[in-house]
Amino acid sequence: MSEYELVTLLGTSGDALWSSLALFASILFAYLVAVFFASDKLPREIMYCITVIYSFFTFLTGLGIYTTIARAGPAREDLLRLYSTSDSLLIQGFTETAGRINFYIAAYLLVTIGGYIGSILFLMYSLRRSSRAK
């Protein structure tokens, strides 16, 4: 691959990651609002059904994030290898970002897994709160 193709692939992968993260945030907050407003009005079985559907879409979004990261990995390695032999300012700027990719991967994992676990705990709290109120 040429320098331009590597940089474009890395930039497009970054855009796809941000889009996937925005999709995850939309799903997460829609679920939290639904749980907050509907936990005392709907039966537990329906809330559990909503949770299964939410878990499925969260899994698909997490899978999209993972595959984007997996596709960007080889391009990152090629870009870092090319940087050692290139004087291009374009390559040098992107390799600084590519060098921090492990931080971004950890942040994505923390946000997605932490958000999912937190939302399930919020469901448990809301169901317990609504059962006490009755």
RADA-V775901 format. One record per helix or strand. SS is the DSSP state (H for helix, E for strand). FROM is the first residue (numbers start at 0). TO is the last residue. If there is no record, write none. Layout:
# RADA-V775901
ss=(SS & SS)
from=(FROM & FROM)
to=(TO & TO)
This chain:
# RADA-V775901
ss=(H & H & H & H)
from=(2 & 43 & 88 & 100)
to=(37 & 82 & 98 & 132)
